[in-house]
């Protein structure tokens, strides 16, 4: 049986500021390349059923 999901922690102070700064930065080249790889992998796994 799966364990229950824990509550999301509340960020405060410097931790919250650092998190927001990171989230507002545009994605890096590596992050964009990774996202493209994931997209291609998902497309390969798509199954099309014929009626």
PDB file of N, H, CA, C and O in Angstrom:
ATOM      1  N   UNK A   1       0.842  -1.173   0.000  1.00  0.00           N
ATOM      2  CA  UNK A   1       0.000   0.000   0.000  1.00  0.00           C
ATOM      3  C   UNK A   1       0.891   1.242   0.000  1.00  0.00           C
ATOM      4  O   UNK A   1       1.917   1.271   0.679  1.00  0.00           O
ATOM      5  N   UNK A   2       0.501   2.260  -0.756  1.00  0.00           N
ATOM      6  H   UNK A   2      -0.333   2.236  -1.308  1.00  0.00           H
ATOM      7  CA  UNK A   2       1.304   3.464  -0.880  1.00  0.00           C
ATOM      8  C   UNK A   2       1.254   4.286   0.408  1.00  0.00           C
ATOM      9  O   UNK A   2       0.269   4.278   1.146  1.00  0.00           O
ATOM     10  N   UNK A   3       2.347   4.988   0.641  1.00  0.00           N
ATOM     11  H   UNK A   3       3.147   4.994   0.041  1.00  0.00           H
ATOM     12  CA  UNK A   3       2.387   5.881   1.793  1.00  0.00           C
ATOM     13  C   UNK A   3       1.618   7.158   1.466  1.00  0.00           C
ATOM     14  O   UNK A   3       1.574   7.568   0.306  1.00  0.00           O
ATOM     15  N   UNK A   4       1.013   7.792   2.465  1.00  0.00           N
ATOM     16  H   UNK A   4       1.049   7.459   3.407  1.00  0.00           H
ATOM     17  CA  UNK A   4       0.280   9.029   2.204  1.00  0.00           C
ATOM     18  C   UNK A   4       1.228  10.165   1.799  1.00  0.00           C
ATOM     19  O   UNK A   4       2.387  10.203   2.209  1.00  0.00           O
ATOM     20  N   UNK A   5       0.714  11.072   0.998  1.00  0.00           N
ATOM     21  H   UNK A   5      -0.229  11.041   0.665  1.00  0.00           H
ATOM     22  CA  UNK A   5       1.493  12.228   0.561  1.00  0.00           C
ATOM     23  C   UNK A   5       1.582  13.220   1.710  1.00  0.00           C
ATOM     24  O   UNK A   5       0.585  13.533   2.362  1.00  0.00           O
ATOM     25  N   UNK A   6       2.801  13.710   1.946  1.00  0.00           N
ATOM     26  H   UNK A   6       3.610  13.456   1.417  1.00  0.00           H
ATOM     27  CA  UNK A   6       3.008  14.680   3.017  1.00  0.00           C
ATOM     28  C   UNK A   6       2.567  16.067   2.555  1.00  0.00           C
ATOM     29  O   UNK A   6       2.577  16.344   1.355  1.00  0.00           O
ATOM     30  N   UNK A   7       2.184  16.934   3.474  1.00  0.00           N
ATOM     31  H   UNK A   7       2.176  16.709   4.448  1.00  0.00           H
ATOM     32  CA  UNK A   7       1.793  18.294   3.101  1.00  0.00           C
ATOM     33  C   UNK A   7       2.974  19.053   2.482  1.00  0.00           C
ATOM     34  O   UNK A   7       4.131  18.822   2.834  1.00  0.00           O
ATOM     35  N   UNK A   8       2.660  19.948   1.567  1.00  0.00           N
ATOM     36  H   UNK A   8       1.720  20.135   1.281  1.00  0.00           H
ATOM     37  CA  UNK A   8       3.689  20.770   0.938  1.00  0.00           C
ATOM     38  C   UNK A   8       4.251  21.742   1.965  1.00  0.00           C
ATOM     39  O   UNK A   8       3.489  22.428   2.646  1.00  0.00           O
ATOM     40  N   UNK A   9       5.574  21.811   2.085  1.00  0.00           N
ATOM     41  H   UNK A   9       6.192  21.254   1.532  1.00  0.00           H
ATOM     42  CA  UNK A   9       6.140  22.735   3.066  1.00  0.00           C
ATOM     43  C   UNK A   9       5.924  24.191   2.660  1.00  0.00           C
ATOM     44  O   UNK A   9       5.856  24.507   1.472  1.00  0.00           O
ATOM     45  N   UNK A  10       5.818  25.058   3.635  1.00  0.00           N
ATOM     46  H   UNK A  10       5.873  24.801   4.600  1.00  0.00           H
ATOM     47  CA  UNK A  10       5.672  26.492   3.398  1.00  0.00           C
ATOM     48  C   UNK A  10       7.055  27.106   3.384  1.00  0.00           C
ATOM     49  O   UNK A  10       7.821  26.948   4.334  1.00  0.00           O
ATOM     50  N   UNK A  11       7.378  27.810   2.303  1.00  0.00           N
ATOM     51  H   UNK A  11       6.756  27.938   1.531  1.00  0.00           H
ATOM     52  CA  UNK A  11       8.681  28.460   2.195  1.00  0.00           C
ATOM     53  C   UNK A  11       8.599  29.860   2.780  1.00  0.00           C
ATOM     54  O   UNK A  11       7.643  30.593   2.527  1.00  0.00           O
ATOM     55  N   UNK A  12       9.600  30.224   3.559  1.00  0.00           N
ATOM     56  H   UNK A  12      10.376  29.628   3.765  1.00  0.00           H
ATOM     57  CA  UNK A  12       9.636  31.559   4.154  1.00  0.00           C
ATOM     58  C   UNK A  12      11.053  32.104   4.083  1.00  0.00           C
ATOM     59  O   UNK A  12      12.016  31.360   3.898  1.00  0.00           O
ATOM     60  N   UNK A  13      11.159  33.403   4.232  1.00  0.00           N
ATOM     61  H   UNK A  13      10.377  34.007   4.382  1.00  0.00           H
ATOM     62  CA  UNK A  13      12.460  34.063   4.327  1.00  0.00           C
ATOM     63  C   UNK A  13      13.324  33.898   3.093  1.00  0.00           C
ATOM     64  O   UNK A  13      12.839  33.980   1.964  1.00  0.00           O
ATOM     65  N   UNK A  14      14.612  33.663   3.319  1.00  0.00           N
ATOM     66  H   UNK A  14      15.006  33.596   4.236  1.00  0.00           H
ATOM     67  CA  UNK A  14      15.593  33.549   2.235  1.00  0.00           C
ATOM     68  C   UNK A  14      15.298  32.371   1.320  1.00  0.00           C
ATOM     69  O   UNK A  14      15.540  32.448   0.115  1.00  0.00           O
ATOM     70  N   UNK A  15      14.787  31.298   1.869  1.00  0.00           N
ATOM     71  H   UNK A  15      14.591  31.235   2.847  1.00  0.00           H
ATOM     72  CA  UNK A  15      14.450  30.127   1.066  1.00  0.00           C
ATOM     73  C   UNK A  15      13.377  30.476   0.039  1.00  0.00           C
ATOM     74  O   UNK A  15      13.475  30.082  -1.123  1.00  0.00           O
ATOM     75  N   UNK A  16      12.374  31.200   0.457  1.00  0.00           N
ATOM     76  H   UNK A  16      12.294  31.520   1.401  1.00  0.00           H
ATOM     77  CA  UNK A  16      11.286  31.599  -0.442  1.00  0.00           C
ATOM     78  C   UNK A  16      11.800  32.533  -1.523  1.00  0.00           C
ATOM     79  O   UNK A  16      11.425  32.399  -2.688  1.00  0.00           O
ATOM     80  N   UNK A  17      12.646  33.468  -1.156  1.00  0.00           N
ATOM     81  H   UNK A  17      12.950  33.577  -0.210  1.00  0.00           H
ATOM     82  CA  UNK A  17      13.192  34.427  -2.125  1.00  0.00           C
ATOM     83  C   UNK A  17      14.049  33.700  -3.156  1.00  0.00           C
ATOM     84  O   UNK A  17      13.939  33.973  -4.351  1.00  0.00           O
ATOM     85  N   UNK A  18      14.900  32.779  -2.709  1.00  0.00           N
ATOM     86  H   UNK A  18      14.989  32.557  -1.738  1.00  0.00           H
ATOM     87  CA  UNK A  18      15.744  32.021  -3.629  1.00  0.00           C
ATOM     88  C   UNK A  18      14.903  31.169  -4.571  1.00  0.00           C
ATOM     89  O   UNK A  18      15.205  31.073  -5.760  1.00  0.00           O
ATOM     90  N   UNK A  19      13.855  30.554  -4.046  1.00  0.00           N
ATOM     91  H   UNK A  19      13.610  30.632  -3.080  1.00  0.00           H
ATOM     92  CA  UNK A  19      12.970  29.736  -4.868  1.00  0.00           C
ATOM     93  C   UNK A  19      12.297  30.580  -5.940  1.00  0.00           C
ATOM     94  O   UNK A  19      12.262  30.181  -7.104  1.00  0.00           O
ATOM     95  N   UNK A  20      11.764  31.733  -5.572  1.00  0.00           N
ATOM     96  H   UNK A  20      11.792  32.057  -4.627  1.00  0.00           H
ATOM     97  CA  UNK A  20      11.089  32.597  -6.538  1.00  0.00           C
ATOM     98  C   UNK A  20      12.045  33.114  -7.610  1.00  0.00           C
ATOM     99  O   UNK A  20      11.674  33.200  -8.780  1.00  0.00           O
ATOM    100  N   UNK A  21      13.265  33.456  -7.224  1.00  0.00           N
ATOM    101  H   UNK A  21      13.567  33.387  -6.273  1.00  0.00           H
ATOM    102  CA  UNK A  21      14.253  33.909  -8.209  1.00  0.00           C
ATOM    103  C   UNK A  21      14.548  32.805  -9.215  1.00  0.00           C
ATOM    104  O   UNK A  21      14.632  33.060 -10.416  1.00  0.00           O
ATOM    105  N   UNK A  22      14.703  31.583  -8.727  1.00  0.00           N
ATOM    106  H   UNK A  22      14.635  31.375  -7.751  1.00  0.00           H
ATOM    107  CA  UNK A  22      14.999  30.453  -9.617  1.00  0.00           C
ATOM    108  C   UNK A  22      13.835  30.173 -10.558  1.00  0.00           C
ATOM    109  O   UNK A  22      14.049  29.876 -11.734  1.00  0.00           O
ATOM    110  N   UNK A  23      12.609  30.265 -10.058  1.00  0.00           N
ATOM    111  H   UNK A  23      12.435  30.506  -9.104  1.00  0.00           H
ATOM    112  CA  UNK A  23      11.433  29.980 -10.880  1.00  0.00           C
ATOM    113  C   UNK A  23      11.206  31.050 -11.951  1.00  0.00           C
ATOM    114  O   UNK A  23      10.616  30.763 -12.993  1.00  0.00           O
ATOM    115  N   UNK A  24      11.667  32.277 -11.706  1.00  0.00           N
ATOM    116  H   UNK A  24      12.146  32.510 -10.860  1.00  0.00           H
ATOM    117  CA  UNK A  24      11.467  33.362 -12.658  1.00  0.00           C
ATOM    118  C   UNK A  24      12.541  33.433 -13.737  1.00  0.00           C
ATOM    119  O   UNK A  24      12.406  34.202 -14.689  1.00  0.00           O
ATOM    120  N   UNK A  25      13.603  32.645 -13.605  1.00  0.00           N
ATOM    121  H   UNK A  25      13.713  32.021 -12.831  1.00  0.00           H
ATOM    122  CA  UNK A  25      14.657  32.630 -14.615  1.00  0.00           C
ATOM    123  C   UNK A  25      14.205  31.793 -15.810  1.00  0.00           C
ATOM    124  O   UNK A  25      13.509  30.793 -15.635  1.00  0.00           O
ATOM    125  N   UNK A  26      14.595  32.195 -17.026  1.00  0.00           N
ATOM    126  H   UNK A  26      15.160  33.008 -17.168  1.00  0.00           H
ATOM    127  CA  UNK A  26      14.233  31.384 -18.194  1.00  0.00           C
ATOM    128  C   UNK A  26      14.963  30.039 -18.140  1.00  0.00           C
ATOM    129  O   UNK A  26      16.017  29.938 -17.511  1.00  0.00           O
ATOM    130  N   UNK A  27      14.422  29.018 -18.784  1.00  0.00           N
ATOM    131  H   UNK A  27      13.566  29.101 -19.295  1.00  0.00           H
ATOM    132  CA  UNK A  27      15.071  27.708 -18.755  1.00  0.00           C
ATOM    133  C   UNK A  27      16.436  27.746 -19.442  1.00  0.00           C
ATOM    134  O   UNK A  27      16.643  28.489 -20.402  1.00  0.00           O
ATOM    135  N   UNK A  28      17.355  26.936 -18.934  1.00  0.00           N
ATOM    136  H   UNK A  28      17.187  26.333 -18.155  1.00  0.00           H
ATOM    137  CA  UNK A  28      18.694  26.865 -19.524  1.00  0.00           C
ATOM    138  C   UNK A  28      18.651  26.015 -20.787  1.00  0.00           C
ATOM    139  O   UNK A  28      17.654  25.348 -21.063  1.00  0.00           O
ATOM    140  N   UNK A  29      19.722  26.043 -21.538  1.00  0.00           N
ATOM    141  H   UNK A  29      20.532  26.585 -21.314  1.00  0.00           H
ATOM    142  CA  UNK A  29      19.820  25.243 -22.759  1.00  0.00           C
ATOM    143  C   UNK A  29      19.673  23.757 -22.429  1.00  0.00           C
ATOM    144  O   UNK A  29      19.013  23.016 -23.159  1.00  0.00           O
ATOM    145  N   UNK A  30      20.287  23.328 -21.332  1.00  0.00           N
ATOM    146  H   UNK A  30      20.823  23.929 -20.740  1.00  0.00           H
ATOM    147  CA  UNK A  30      20.216  21.927 -20.925  1.00  0.00           C
ATOM    148  C   UNK A  30      18.784  21.530 -20.562  1.00  0.00           C
ATOM    149  O   UNK A  30      18.337  20.433 -20.899  1.00  0.00           O
ATOM    150  N   UNK A  31      18.076  22.413 -19.883  1.00  0.00           N
ATOM    151  H   UNK A  31      18.439  23.304 -19.609  1.00  0.00           H
ATOM    152  CA  UNK A  31      16.689  22.129 -19.506  1.00  0.00           C
ATOM    153  C   UNK A  31      15.793  22.028 -20.741  1.00  0.00           C
ATOM    154  O   UNK A  31      14.910  21.172 -20.803  1.00  0.00           O
ATOM    155  N   UNK A  32      16.022  22.901 -21.720  1.00  0.00           N
ATOM    156  H   UNK A  32      16.739  23.596 -21.670  1.00  0.00           H
ATOM    157  CA  UNK A  32      15.240  22.848 -22.954  1.00  0.00           C
ATOM    158  C   UNK A  32      15.522  21.564 -23.732  1.00  0.00           C
ATOM    159  O   UNK A  32      14.606  20.951 -24.280  1.00  0.00           O
ATOM    160  N   UNK A  33      16.793  21.161 -23.780  1.00  0.00           N
ATOM    161  H   UNK A  33      17.537  21.660 -23.335  1.00  0.00           H
ATOM    162  CA  UNK A  33      17.160  19.925 -24.468  1.00  0.00           C
ATOM    163  C   UNK A  33      16.524  18.715 -23.774  1.00  0.00           C
ATOM    164  O   UNK A  33      16.029  17.804 -24.438  1.00  0.00           O
ATOM    165  N   UNK A  34      16.540  18.711 -22.457  1.00  0.00           N
ATOM    166  H   UNK A  34      16.942  19.451 -21.918  1.00  0.00           H
ATOM    167  CA  UNK A  34      15.934  17.620 -21.709  1.00  0.00           C
ATOM    168  C   UNK A  34      14.434  17.550 -21.972  1.00  0.00           C
ATOM    169  O   UNK A  34      13.887  16.462 -22.154  1.00  0.00           O
ATOM    170  N   UNK A  35      13.768  18.697 -21.993  1.00  0.00           N
ATOM    171  H   UNK A  35      14.212  19.580 -21.845  1.00  0.00           H
ATOM    172  CA  UNK A  35      12.331  18.730 -22.252  1.00  0.00           C
ATOM    173  C   UNK A  35      12.023  18.184 -23.647  1.00  0.00           C
ATOM    174  O   UNK A  35      11.021  17.494 -23.836  1.00  0.00           O
ATOM    175  N   UNK A  36      12.872  18.489 -24.612  1.00  0.00           N
ATOM    176  H   UNK A  36      13.685  19.050 -24.458  1.00  0.00           H
ATOM    177  CA  UNK A  36      12.673  17.981 -25.972  1.00  0.00           C
ATOM    178  C   UNK A  36      12.857  16.463 -26.022  1.00  0.00           C
ATOM    179  O   UNK A  36      12.116  15.768 -26.718  1.00  0.00           O
ATOM    180  N   UNK A  37      13.840  15.952 -25.288  1.00  0.00           N
ATOM    181  H   UNK A  37      14.442  16.516 -24.722  1.00  0.00           H
ATOM    182  CA  UNK A  37      14.050  14.501 -25.225  1.00  0.00           C
ATOM    183  C   UNK A  37      12.842  13.798 -24.615  1.00  0.00           C
ATOM    184  O   UNK A  37      12.421  12.749 -25.101  1.00  0.00           O
ATOM    185  N   UNK A  38      12.292  14.365 -23.569  1.00  0.00           N
ATOM    186  H   UNK A  38      12.633  15.217 -23.174  1.00  0.00           H
ATOM    187  CA  UNK A  38      11.112  13.785 -22.919  1.00  0.00           C
ATOM    188  C   UNK A  38       9.932  13.789 -23.882  1.00  0.00           C
ATOM    189  O   UNK A  38       9.196  12.808 -23.981  1.00  0.00           O
ATOM    190  N   UNK A  39       9.758  14.899 -24.590  1.00  0.00           N
ATOM    191  H   UNK A  39      10.356  15.697 -24.510  1.00  0.00           H
ATOM    192  CA  UNK A  39       8.661  15.009 -25.550  1.00  0.00           C
ATOM    193  C   UNK A  39       8.784  13.939 -26.633  1.00  0.00           C
ATOM    194  O   UNK A  39       7.792  13.300 -26.982  1.00  0.00           O
ATOM    195  N   UNK A  40       9.986  13.739 -27.165  1.00  0.00           N
ATOM    196  H   UNK A  40      10.792  14.258 -26.882  1.00  0.00           H
ATOM    197  CA  UNK A  40      10.200  12.731 -28.202  1.00  0.00           C
ATOM    198  C   UNK A  40       9.950  11.329 -27.662  1.00  0.00           C
ATOM    199  O   UNK A  40       9.367  10.494 -28.353  1.00  0.00           O
ATOM    200  N   UNK A  41      10.384  11.067 -26.443  1.00  0.00           N
ATOM    201  H   UNK A  41      10.858  11.745 -25.882  1.00  0.00           H
ATOM    202  CA  UNK A  41      10.185   9.748 -25.844  1.00  0.00           C
ATOM    203  C   UNK A  41       8.696   9.473 -25.644  1.00  0.00           C
ATOM    204  O   UNK A  41       8.248   8.345 -25.850  1.00  0.00           O
ATOM    205  N   UNK A  42       7.940  10.463 -25.254  1.00  0.00           N
ATOM    206  H   UNK A  42       8.304  11.379 -25.087  1.00  0.00           H
ATOM    207  CA  UNK A  42       6.496  10.285 -25.073  1.00  0.00           C
ATOM    208  C   UNK A  42       5.806  10.027 -26.401  1.00  0.00           C
ATOM    209  O   UNK A  42       4.879   9.222 -26.478  1.00  0.00           O
ATOM    210  N   UNK A  43       6.256  10.709 -27.446  1.00  0.00           N
ATOM    211  H   UNK A  43       7.009  11.363 -27.384  1.00  0.00           H
ATOM    212  CA  UNK A  43       5.656  10.514 -28.768  1.00  0.00           C
ATOM    213  C   UNK A  43       5.911   9.094 -29.275  1.00  0.00           C
ATOM    214  O   UNK A  43       5.057   8.516 -29.947  1.00  0.00           O
ATOM    215  N   UNK A  44       7.066   8.534 -28.962  1.00  0.00           N
ATOM    216  H   UNK A  44       7.760   9.004 -28.416  1.00  0.00           H
ATOM    217  CA  UNK A  44       7.392   7.176 -29.387  1.00  0.00           C
ATOM    218  C   UNK A  44       6.503   6.149 -28.697  1.00  0.00           C
ATOM    219  O   UNK A  44       6.204   5.101 -29.270  1.00  0.00           O
ATOM    220  N   UNK A  45       6.082   6.441 -27.481  1.00  0.00           N
ATOM    221  H   UNK A  45       6.325   7.292 -27.015  1.00  0.00           H
ATOM    222  CA  UNK A  45       5.271   5.493 -26.714  1.00  0.00           C
ATOM    223  C   UNK A  45       3.787   5.592 -27.039  1.00  0.00           C
ATOM    224  O   UNK A  45       2.995   4.796 -26.534  1.00  0.00           O
ATOM    225  N   UNK A  46       3.399   6.537 -27.860  1.00  0.00           N
ATOM    226  H   UNK A  46       4.042   7.184 -28.270  1.00  0.00           H
ATOM    227  CA  UNK A  46       1.991   6.703 -28.184  1.00  0.00           C
ATOM    228  C   UNK A  46       1.505   5.505 -28.995  1.00  0.00           C
ATOM    229  O   UNK A  46       2.148   5.097 -29.963  1.00  0.00           O
ATOM    230  N   UNK A  47       0.382   4.956 -28.597  1.00  0.00           N
ATOM    231  H   UNK A  47      -0.140   5.287 -27.811  1.00  0.00           H
ATOM    232  CA  UNK A  47      -0.208   3.813 -29.287  1.00  0.00           C
ATOM    233  C   UNK A  47      -1.469   4.293 -29.979  1.00  0.00           C
ATOM    234  O   UNK A  47      -2.341   4.907 -29.365  1.00  0.00           O
ATOM    235  N   UNK A  48      -1.549   4.004 -31.260  1.00  0.00           N
ATOM    236  H   UNK A  48      -0.841   3.505 -31.759  1.00  0.00           H
ATOM    237  CA  UNK A  48      -2.740   4.389 -32.031  1.00  0.00           C
ATOM    238  C   UNK A  48      -3.530   3.135 -32.331  1.00  0.00           C
ATOM    239  O   UNK A  48      -3.021   2.200 -32.948  1.00  0.00           O
ATOM    240  N   UNK A  49      -4.779   3.119 -31.892  1.00  0.00           N
ATOM    241  H   UNK A  49      -5.193   3.879 -31.391  1.00  0.00           H
ATOM    242  CA  UNK A  49      -5.657   1.979 -32.125  1.00  0.00           C
ATOM    243  C   UNK A  49      -6.483   2.224 -33.372  1.00  0.00           C
ATOM    244  O   UNK A  49      -7.039   3.306 -33.563  1.00  0.00           O
ATOM    245  N   UNK A  50      -6.554   1.228 -34.200  1.00  0.00           N
ATOM    246  H   UNK A  50      -6.101   0.349 -34.045  1.00  0.00           H
ATOM    247  CA  UNK A  50      -7.383   1.332 -35.401  1.00  0.00           C
ATOM    248  C   UNK A  50      -8.773   0.799 -35.085  1.00  0.00           C
ATOM    249  O   UNK A  50      -8.909  -0.235 -34.431  1.00  0.00           O
ATOM    250  N   UNK A  51      -9.808   1.502 -35.547  1.00  0.00           N
ATOM    251  H   UNK A  51      -9.697   2.343 -36.077  1.00  0.00           H
ATOM    252  CA  UNK A  51     -11.176   1.024 -35.260  1.00  0.00           C
ATOM    253  C   UNK A  51     -11.517  -0.247 -36.005  1.00  0.00           C
ATOM    254  O   UNK A  51     -12.624  -0.766 -35.866  1.00  0.00           O
TER     255      UNK A  51
END
